[in-house]
Amino acid sequence: MADAFSPPSPPPAPSPSSAADDVADAPFPLSPWPSPGRGYGDGRANPLFTILPVSALAIALVLLVAVAIILVVTRRARPREADAGGSCSGDGKPGAPASSCGSHNTRSFAGTGCIYAGRLVGFSAAQHQARRSRGAQVFTYRELERATDGFSEGNVVGRGAYGEVFRGRLADGTTAAIKRLRLDQRRQGEREFRIEVDLLSRMDSPFLVGLLGYCADQSHRLLVFEFMPNGSLKSHLHPAAGAAGAGGGGGGGLGLGHQAAPPPLDWQTRLGIALDCARALEFLHEHSSPAVIHRDFKCSNILLDHNYRARVSDLGMAKVGSNKADGQVVTRVLGTTGYLAPEYASTGKLTTKSDVYSYGVVLLELLTGRVPVDTQRPPGQHVLVSWALPRLTNRQKLVQMVDPALKGQFALKDLIQVAAIAAMCVQTKAEYRPLMTDVVQSLIPIAKTTLSCSSTPLRPALHHVIFMNPQCGDKASS
């Protein structure tokens, strides 16, 4: 009886071994993935451990292909970099190469080398000789020393910030302007030398002073140019200033240093000079890709041949523009006071419109006979642009501001049109300034001059464009 009312005994505790067997036999109800050793219970294989190895293999193959492509592209680019050398300039930045390279021919885009010690590094002997035959002759220092009678003082026709210009007679009887650059610690003369040779050797325009050759003999750097017998525009418009420093600033005159004041330029000659200068800048801006920005366009860098036809010189401060839509590059502010565009002087942002502003200043000089900055004049007349701009749209004041040397010998209609072009070129905002192509087209009917070389078409054919190395971005500052 007592046994009938006694409480039931607890079930026996499972042994550790039997518990482990139960766990092993039971499915994994709480795990999101099937058991590694099992399928889904219906005979299907576990896909996870098939996908992982295949994915890893695919990723590895993609990485290998990417590395192979990078290696191939890098190896192909190295020879081009060796041929192309450095950029068009260094702008004095640390590590920036000071030479420009790229394609020199208007129809073929083969690369060229960089100048060093009288040879163009990257050229074979045959290529170097071919360059001689095309006109860019390599001279020795002794040859140029003989051509200038030992660089005698009597042959000096101009002095600039980076050297002197001598009149010389080459061995073949050609009269040439020989520019001897002064090499300073900043190596600005070296940079100017490299840029002028690199750019002028690839450009062929009747509106640029031609490069006959160069000398890079040891520490000597000399440039040999065509001789311009009528000197610089500055010597004609500002005889007193021209006599004080023929060629001033950048390049020194590549023409005759007039001892006596030359006769004043008549109206028609001034219009022809304005058109020639516009075509020179049009060539630099529109016939090169990217555009070449002169950066030091002024009347002392405009030279006159025996027919008083103008040619632009001194590309030592030139800069190759950007390939971007606005063509803008940021660089050190260099140039001549009075010719600098406001946005470039204040921010260092340089575009082809900076040259357009400088051209407008030269146009005002042709109209008024005044220098860009003259502190000797009454207050309010020190700066040519600020004084002239409000008068350019007033007919009565416009006539009063014309250069007295013209003695009233000009057509009023032409004067008004030229004044309107000048007013557009010296606008404070760069976007309001015209393209040089538009300036050329506006001046052609005014100048009434038939020229042997036609103007740049508005949409030039591709083979008329000189392609520059895109890396020719920073010009060697001067």
C-alpha positions in Angstrom: 0.0 0.0 0.0 2.7 2.3 0.9 4.3 1.6 -2.4 1.1 2.6 -4.2 1.1 6.1 -2.8 4.8 6.7 -3.1 5.8 9.5 -5.7 7.1 8.3 -9.0 10.9 8.1 -9.3 12.6 10.7 -11.7 13.7 9.4 -15.1 17.3 8.4 -15.3 19.7 11.1 -16.5 21.1 10.5 -19.9 24.7 9.6 -20.1 27.2 12.0 -21.9 27.8 9.6 -24.7 24.1 9.1 -25.5 23.5 12.9 -25.5 26.3 13.4 -28.0 24.9 10.8 -30.2 21.5 12.5 -30.1 23.0 15.8 -31.1 24.9 14.3 -33.9 21.9 12.5 -35.2 19.6 15.5 -34.9 19.2 18.1 -37.8 20.4 21.7 -37.3 17.1 23.4 -36.8 18.5 26.8 -35.7 21.3 27.2 -38.3 20.6 29.1 -41.5 23.1 26.8 -43.4 22.9 23.1 -43.8 25.4 20.9 -42.1 28.8 20.9 -43.8 28.7 17.1 -44.1 25.2 16.9 -45.3 22.9 18.1 -48.0 19.4 19.5 -47.6 18.0 16.1 -46.7 16.6 15.5 -50.1 19.8 14.4 -51.7 20.8 17.8 -53.1 24.5 19.0 -52.7 25.3 22.1 -50.7 25.8 25.0 -53.2 27.7 27.3 -50.8 30.8 25.4 -51.0 30.7 25.3 -54.8 30.1 29.0 -55.2 32.9 30.2 -52.9 35.8 28.5 -54.7 34.5 29.5 -58.1 34.1 33.1 -57.1 37.6 33.2 -55.6 39.0 31.8 -58.9 37.1 34.3 -61.0 38.3 37.3 -58.9 41.9 36.1 -59.1 41.6 35.8 -62.9 40.2 39.3 -63.2 43.0 40.7 -61.1 45.6 38.9 -63.2 44.1 40.3 -66.4 44.0 43.9 -65.0 47.7 43.7 -63.9 48.7 42.4 -67.4 46.8 45.3 -69.1 48.5 47.9 -66.8 51.9 46.4 -67.6 51.3 46.5 -71.3 50.1 50.1 -71.3 52.9 51.2 -69.1 55.6 49.7 -71.3 54.1 51.2 -74.4 53.9 54.7 -72.8 57.6 54.7 -71.7 59.1 55.2 -75.2 56.7 58.1 -75.9 57.7 59.8 -72.6 61.4 59.3 -73.5 60.8 60.9 -76.9 58.5 63.6 -75.7 60.8 64.7 -72.8 59.5 67.3 -70.4 56.8 69.8 -70.5 56.9 73.1 -72.5 57.9 74.9 -69.5 58.8 74.6 -65.8 57.4 77.8 -64.5 60.1 77.5 -61.9 58.3 74.8 -60.1 60.5 72.2 -58.3 60.9 69.1 -60.5 59.1 70.6 -63.4 61.0 70.0 -66.7 62.1 73.0 -68.6 61.8 71.8 -72.1 58.9 71.1 -74.4 58.6 68.4 -76.8 55.9 66.9 -79.0 55.0 66.9 -82.6 56.7 69.4 -84.8 55.2 68.8 -88.2 51.8 70.1 -89.3 51.0 66.9 -91.0 52.8 64.2 -89.1 52.7 63.9 -85.4 56.0 62.3 -84.7 57.6 63.2 -81.4 60.7 65.2 -81.0 63.4 65.4 -78.4 64.6 68.0 -75.9 67.5 70.3 -76.3 70.7 69.7 -74.3 74.3 70.7 -74.9 73.8 71.6 -78.6 72.1 68.3 -79.5 68.4 67.4 -79.4 68.3 64.4 -77.0 66.1 61.7 -78.4 67.1 62.4 -82.0 69.4 60.1 -84.0 72.2 61.6 -86.0 70.1 61.4 -89.2 67.2 63.2 -87.5 69.5 65.8 -86.2 70.9 66.4 -89.7 67.4 66.5 -91.1 66.6 69.3 -88.7 69.6 71.2 -89.9 68.3 70.9 -93.5 64.9 72.2 -92.5 66.4 75.5 -91.4 67.0 75.2 -87.6 70.8 75.0 -87.9 73.0 74.2 -85.0 75.9 76.7 -84.6 79.1 76.5 -82.6 80.0 79.3 -80.3 83.0 80.1 -82.4 80.9 80.5 -85.5 78.6 83.1 -83.9 81.6 84.8 -82.3 83.1 85.3 -85.7 79.7 86.4 -87.1 79.5 89.3 -84.5 83.1 90.3 -84.6 83.6 88.8 -81.1 80.3 90.1 -79.9 81.5 93.7 -80.2 79.6 96.5 -78.6 79.1 98.1 -82.0 77.0 95.3 -83.1 74.5 95.5 -80.2 71.0 96.2 -81.5 69.1 95.5 -78.3 69.3 94.6 -74.7 66.7 92.8 -72.6 66.3 91.3 -69.1 68.0 88.0 -70.1 70.7 89.1 -72.5 71.8 91.1 -75.5 71.0 91.0 -79.2 73.8 91.4 -81.8 73.7 92.0 -85.5 75.8 89.4 -87.2 76.7 88.1 -90.6 76.7 84.3 -90.9 79.2 82.3 -93.0 76.8 82.2 -95.9 76.4 86.0 -95.9 73.0 86.0 -94.2 72.4 88.9 -91.9 71.0 87.7 -88.6 70.0 88.8 -85.2 71.9 86.8 -82.6 70.5 86.7 -79.1 72.9 85.8 -76.4 71.1 84.7 -73.3 72.4 85.4 -69.8 72.2 82.3 -67.6 71.5 83.2 -64.0 71.1 81.1 -60.9 67.3 80.8 -61.5 68.2 79.3 -65.0 65.6 81.5 -66.5 67.8 82.1 -69.6 68.0 78.3 -70.0 64.3 77.9 -69.8 63.7 80.7 -72.3 66.2 79.1 -74.7 64.6 75.7 -74.6 61.1 77.1 -75.1 61.9 79.3 -78.0 63.8 76.6 -79.9 61.1 74.0 -79.2 58.2 76.2 -80.2 59.7 78.0 -83.2 61.2 74.9 -84.6 57.8 73.4 -85.0 55.9 76.6 -86.1 56.1 78.1 -89.6 54.2 81.3 -89.9 55.0 84.5 -91.8 53.8 86.5 -88.8 56.4 85.1 -86.4 60.1 86.0 -86.5 61.8 82.9 -88.0 64.4 80.9 -86.0 67.5 80.3 -88.2 69.4 78.2 -85.6 70.8 78.0 -82.1 73.9 77.3 -80.1 74.1 75.3 -76.9 77.8 75.0 -76.7 78.8 74.1 -73.1 77.5 77.0 -70.9 76.6 79.2 -73.9 73.0 79.6 -75.1 72.4 81.7 -78.2 69.5 82.0 -80.6 69.8 83.0 -84.2 66.8 84.8 -85.7 65.9 86.5 -89.0 67.1 90.1 -88.9 64.3 92.7 -88.9 65.8 95.9 -90.5 63.2 98.3 -89.2 63.5 97.4 -85.6 60.7 97.1 -83.1 57.3 98.8 -83.1 58.3 100.4 -79.8 61.2 102.3 -81.4 58.7 103.9 -83.8 55.9 104.7 -81.4 58.0 105.6 -78.4 61.4 106.7 -79.8 62.6 108.1 -76.5 61.7 105.0 -74.5 63.0 102.7 -77.3 66.4 104.5 -77.2 66.6 104.0 -73.5 66.3 100.2 -73.8 65.8 98.8 -77.2 63.7 95.8 -77.0 63.1 96.3 -73.3 61.8 93.6 -71.0 61.8 90.2 -72.6 63.6 89.8 -75.8 65.5 92.8 -76.9 65.0 94.0 -80.4 65.9 91.6 -83.2 66.3 94.5 -85.6 68.3 97.6 -86.2 68.8 99.8 -83.2 68.0 103.2 -84.7 70.4 105.9 -83.6 68.1 108.7 -84.7 64.3 108.7 -84.2 62.7 106.9 -87.1 59.9 108.7 -89.0 56.4 108.3 -87.5 54.3 105.5 -88.9 51.4 106.6 -91.1 47.8 105.4 -90.6 47.8 102.8 -93.2 51.0 101.3 -91.9 49.6 101.1 -88.4 46.5 99.3 -89.7 48.7 96.8 -91.5 50.8 96.2 -88.3 47.6 95.7 -86.3 46.4 93.1 -88.8 49.7 91.3 -88.9 49.9 91.1 -85.1 46.3 89.8 -84.9 47.2 87.1 -87.4 50.2 86.1 -85.4 48.2 85.6 -82.3 45.5 83.9 -84.3 48.1 81.5 -85.5 49.2 80.7 -81.9 45.7 80.4 -80.6 43.9 78.7 -83.4 46.6 76.8 -85.3 48.0 74.9 -82.3 46.3 72.3 -80.2 46.4 73.1 -77.3 46.7 76.8 -78.0 50.0 78.6 -77.4 49.6 81.7 -75.2 52.4 84.3 -75.8 52.1 85.8 -72.3 54.4 88.7 -73.1 52.8 90.4 -76.1 53.9 94.0 -76.3 55.1 96.6 -78.8 58.8 95.8 -78.1 58.2 92.2 -79.2 56.7 93.3 -82.5 59.4 93.7 -85.1 59.2 95.3 -88.6 60.8 94.0 -91.8 62.0 96.1 -94.7 58.4 96.6 -95.8 57.1 97.5 -92.3 55.3 94.2 -92.1 55.0 93.1 -88.5 56.3 89.9 -87.0 55.9 88.8 -83.4 59.0 87.7 -81.5 60.1 86.5 -78.1 58.2 83.3 -77.3 60.5 82.7 -74.3 57.6 83.3 -71.9 55.0 81.4 -74.0 52.8 78.8 -72.4 50.9 76.0 -73.9 47.3 76.1 -72.8 45.1 73.5 -71.3 43.0 70.9 -73.2 40.0 71.8 -71.0 37.0 73.6 -72.5 38.1 77.0 -71.2 41.8 76.3 -72.0 42.7 77.9 -68.6 46.0 77.2 -66.8 47.2 78.6 -63.5 50.8 79.8 -63.4 53.1 82.4 -62.0 52.3 86.0 -62.9 54.9 87.1 -65.4 54.9 89.8 -68.0 55.1 93.6 -68.4 53.2 96.1 -66.4 50.4 97.7 -68.4 49.9 94.7 -70.7 48.8 92.2 -68.1 45.1 91.1 -68.2 43.4 91.9 -64.9 42.3 88.3 -64.2 45.8 87.0 -64.9 47.5 89.7 -62.8 45.2 89.1 -59.8 44.8 85.3 -59.8 47.4 83.8 -62.2 44.7 82.2 -64.3 46.0 82.4 -67.9 44.0 81.9 -71.1 44.2 83.0 -74.7 42.0 85.9 -73.7 45.0 87.2 -71.7 46.8 87.7 -75.0 43.7 89.4 -76.4 43.9 92.0 -73.7 47.6 92.6 -74.4 46.7 93.0 -78.0 44.1 95.6 -77.1 46.8 97.6 -75.3 49.0 97.5 -78.3 46.1 98.7 -80.5 45.6 101.6 -78.1 49.3 102.4 -78.5 48.9 102.5 -82.3 45.9 104.8 -81.9 47.3 107.2 -79.3 51.1 107.0 -79.5 51.1 106.7 -75.7 52.9 104.1 -73.5 50.8 101.7 -71.4 51.9 103.3 -68.1 53.2 106.9 -67.9 53.6 108.4 -64.4 54.8 111.7 -65.9 51.3 112.4 -67.2 48.6 114.3 -65.2 46.6 112.3 -62.6 44.0 110.1 -64.2 46.1 109.6 -67.3 48.8 107.4 -65.9 47.3 104.1 -67.1 46.5 104.0 -70.8 43.6 101.6 -70.7 41.7 103.3 -67.8 42.2 106.7 -69.5 41.3 105.6 -73.0 38.4 103.1 -72.4 35.7 105.7 -71.6 36.8 107.8 -74.6 36.7 105.1 -77.2 32.9 105.3 -77.5 32.8 109.1 -77.7 33.4 110.3 -81.2 34.6 113.8 -80.2 36.9 112.5 -77.4 38.2 109.7 -79.7 39.4 112.2 -82.3 41.2 114.2 -79.6 43.1 111.1 -78.3 44.6 110.2 -81.6 48.4 110.3 -81.9 49.4 113.8 -82.8 52.2 112.4 -85.0 49.4 111.3 -87.5 48.6 115.0 -88.0 45.0 114.2 -88.7 45.8 111.9 -91.7 43.3 109.1 -91.0 39.9 108.0 -92.0 37.3 108.8 -89.3 35.2 105.7 -90.2 38.3 103.4 -89.9 39.2 105.1 -86.6 35.8 104.4 -85.1 35.9 100.8 -86.1 39.5 100.2 -84.8 38.5 102.0 -81.5 35.5 99.6 -81.1 37.8 96.6 -81.6 40.3 98.0 -79.0 37.4 98.6 -76.5 36.3 95.0 -76.8 39.8 93.6 -76.4 40.5 95.5 -73.2 37.3 94.5 -71.4 37.8 93.8 -67.7 36.0 90.4 -67.9 37.8 87.9 -70.1 34.6 86.4 -71.5 33.6 89.7 -73.1 36.8 89.8 -75.2 36.7 88.5 -78.7 38.6 85.7 -80.3 41.6 86.7 -82.3 40.0 85.1 -85.4 37.1 87.6 -85.0 39.6 90.5 -84.6 41.3 89.4 -87.9 38.1 89.2 -89.8 37.1 92.7 -88.5 40.4 94.3 -89.4 40.7 92.8 -92.9 38.2 95.3 -94.6 39.7 98.2 -92.6 43.3 97.6 -93.4 42.6 97.1 -97.1 45.8 95.2 -97.5 46.4 92.3 -99.8 48.6 89.8 -98.1 50.5 86.9 -99.5 49.3 84.6 -96.7 45.6 84.2 -96.2 44.0 84.4 -92.7 43.1 81.4 -90.6 39.7 80.0 -91.6 37.1 80.0 -88.9 37.1 76.2 -89.0 40.6 75.3 -90.0 41.1 71.8 -91.5 42.7 69.3 -89.2 46.0 69.1 -91.1 46.5 72.8 -90.7 46.6 72.4 -87.0 50.0 72.0 -85.2 49.4 69.5 -82.4 51.4 70.0 -79.3 52.2 67.5 -76.5 49.3 67.8 -73.9 52.0 67.7 -71.2 53.4 71.0 -72.6 51.4 72.7 -70.0 53.7 74.8 -67.9 55.8 77.2 -69.8 59.2 78.1 -68.6 58.6 81.3 -66.9 60.6 84.2 -67.6 
